[in-house]
Amino acid sequence: MTTVAQMTMKTLQSFRARTGEALGAPLPATTPEQVDAAAVAAGDAFAAWAASSGEQRATLLRGLAAALESDREGLVALADDETAL
């Protein structure tokens, strides 16, 4: 029984920790070049974040918190499926 995510060079599959059953569809694996590009994009975005006001940041973070809260049950169920904790 597989209880951890398995990766090939092309996909990443998550498994239910208790049963080893595949959890969701396989996702495309990220290449080193994609990771590098994401890091560059994050660095580029930091200047805009740093220039934003505290009020703008708070608004964005409150929106993120609301989105997470709106799917709290689903996120908890997924975390339980993946970790069995």
Secondary structure, 3 states (H helix, E strand, C coil): CCCCCEECCCEEEEECCCCCCEEEEEEECCCHHHHHHHHHHHHHHHHHHHHCCHHHHHHHHHHHHHHHHHCHHHHHHHHHHHHCC
